[in-house]
Amino acid sequence: MRRPASRSRIFLLTSLLMGSGLTGALPGAAQQSPGQPPAPEQPGEPFNASPYLPLGHWAYPIVEYWIAAGRVSSLSPFVKPYRRIDVARALADIGEGSLGAGERGWLNRLRSEFAGELSRLGGDPPRPVGMSLELGAGAQYASQTHRDLLRPELDGEFSDSELLEDLRLELEGQAGPVVGAFRLTHHGIYRNDAQFPGGDVVPKTDPGPFDVTARSDEAYLELQSRYARLSFGRMYRNWGAPDLPGFLRSGYAYSEEEIGYRIGTDRVFLIGSFASYTDFKSDTAHYVAIHRLEVRPSDDLMLALSQSSVHGGPGQNVDLALINPVSVWQFARRDDDPFHNKSGQLDVWWRTGLGLNLYGSFLADATKSEESKLGGSFGMEVSRLAPGLLLRVNLSAVQSLTYRAKLLPPSPWEEYSVERIGIGWDKTETTIRPALAGRWLSGGRIPVELEWDLGVNFITDYDHVAGDDRTELVGTLGLMIRSPRWVFDSR
């Protein structure tokens, strides 16, 4: 059975990530660049709509390394996913002369992956209609089956190691300013997730041995213009510090239908989402609104202010004031008008220019409640120890781990969660985890991807039992074989 997240424990994390998956970017046989990279987008140039790069894509560790090293400044270090066209534009900004041999190999591999987007940036007319298809098959070995490696299951039915199959079908498309994606996944974790009764994320429809445990992890449409986007559907998002899940928005909870938007430029933008989740009875509402204003006054400094609100209950209608993205007055509003929970967050990211980046987040939850809770995170990343090596150290502390202060009358629909899994961080206990994470990608037409996250968990008061301190090796090792990315173009 899933456990409710703690409301009073302090969660501590120290995470050491070496390589950040960059070893996987060194292909055995690098592919050639499709010509001279184009210049960054200018206001007078044609606008290119583009689907998003899913959060688990192998390109992210490489791009994040270049953001940390100062080679990429057009992408936010906090807000993901990125559009494919924006990643291609960032690649166009990288000068090959400043790269070592290994990084040039990464750049060639990425230019091959984003060849279609680079050609559009290079002057090819935007395609009226286009679609791509990619298939994948693999498996993941997990030491236990709680997806959060900082909160492992060390006792009971989900504490045994498992070999989990992983099958994927990914479709992306674009028609003029409208883009969309459909990603269907069959994964063994959907039968073994420790946070769901019996481990079943996807309800079984057939009690026999051939029941298919698949879900549409992403399914969205988005209307895009140069300065505004409006989307509907499922998409995994993370608004967190490098290598950390966001306090207010992470990719940890399973994706659900929502309305999303983004307004602004790379330097200043407002992004947000609104959803009415259906994890209670049909007569009980659960409304969640999350907004973030990010400002980047220079390539080396980012500031952001975020807010969120959760309200609902039997027969409760939407309170427009609580979902208004440009109003912050509700932080001074009583929590019982109507019953709701609200949170605010401040983020800072600073590239010092010395090969050291500093970042931090401060969270205030239930701002007008007598049981107001706080959270914070501080981290640093070092990118100049050795070529291709990125060292990160993070320290975080969170109270009220589903961001829910106790209110009267009881109101579980105001928890900051979906299916009682936190939309942001969803942690318990006190854990210190040094870990080594990475990704390796082969060359050739049929890419083979190897991904690992291995660490030692030092846990104090496991499962909130005083004195039950444990030290365990916890991790995952995954193998994925992908098909070529088939592109169908109307041109």
Summary of the structure (lengths in Angstrom):
residues: 491
radius of gyration: 22.1
end to end distance: 52.6
largest distance: 66.6
contacts: 1603
relative contact order: 0.19
helix: 13%
strand: 43%
